[in-house]
Amino acid sequence: MPAFPLTLPLPDGRLRPLTRSDMPVLVAQLSDPRVAPWLAAVPQPFTPVEAEALLALAEDPTEGVRVLELEGQPVGCLRIAPALWYWLAPSHGGRGIMTRALGAAITAHVAGGGAPLVATVREGNAASEALLLRLGFSRAPRGRRMFFQATGRAEPCQDFHLTPEQWLVLNPPLRESGAFRLRPATARDAGLMALLLPRPGPAGAAPWPSAEGIADFLETHRCRRPSTGLFVIEDDTRRTLGLVLLGRENALLVHPSLAGSPQETALRQTVAGIGPSDAAVAADGRGTTWSG
């Protein structure tokens, strides 16, 4: 798994690494009968031995374990991969806190090239199911049973899945550079591409399709990673200026109305300076924004 950011800012707090000083508060949360029964790996009572195991897990950078901190206090925890789990202190429920925290974490996970996510919810945990569906997870067609330490038996559960592609469709990444904004192209932009074809410049200068191949081209090159794929270029009034295919080499189509204009020159200079790894990612739980 790619490295997950150590700290992620949130509108009302942050996600940060778990420390030993957090353990008394987290042990109290994991001993709460309103929390523990919904987490498969949490035995009751939750002793110092289990606390040490949690601390050791959090020290593994591949696990993506982060404390949810509000006003300087740990109010919950999440693990982003390989399997997603989370909890929130009951005193902070019902305020959208975990929705924002998971949104930020998933955005960072996807931006880093992370794998698809799966979260398993015990039957009866309606709040958690609603949270995952709200974030865009898909319910698995069949349930299964999982052993829960707190109850000492296998409980009926439901898996929920989310791929990076699903997340990017629901939370389109925007890239802003100066006066220009880039958004992922979709099938709705087929008419725009038809308008821009045939491309300016010598034949073979860029990998653009024939008019008949637009639909396949859009599907093949749609944004599947935040910094690569086909993007529509807009100005600050959302007027369409062209299309750019971001990858190892950036290929640009400029709107015919801009031919020879200073705006075309500025646009080409901007696109020439864009690289797949030059983005500073800011996760806000709604999407990914680059500033260039």
CORBELKA-V274923 format. One record per run of one state. SS is the DSSP state (H for helix, E for strand, C for the rest). FROM is the first residue (numbers start at 1). TO is the last residue. Records with the same first field share a line. If there is no record, write none. Layout:
SS=FROM-TO, FROM-TO
This chain:
C=1-7, 11-12, 17-19, 31-35, 39-47, 59-64, 71-72, 80-83, 89-89, 93-96, 112-116, 123-125, 136-137, 140-143, 149-152, 163-163, 171-173, 178-179, 185-186, 197-210, 222-224, 226-227, 235-239, 247-250, 255-255, 259-261, 273-279, 284-287, 292-292
E=8-10, 13-16, 65-70, 73-79, 84-88, 117-122, 138-139, 144-148, 153-162, 174-177, 180-184, 225-225, 228-234, 240-246, 251-254, 280-283, 288-291
H=20-30, 36-38, 48-58, 90-92, 97-111, 126-135, 164-170, 187-196, 211-221, 256-258, 262-272
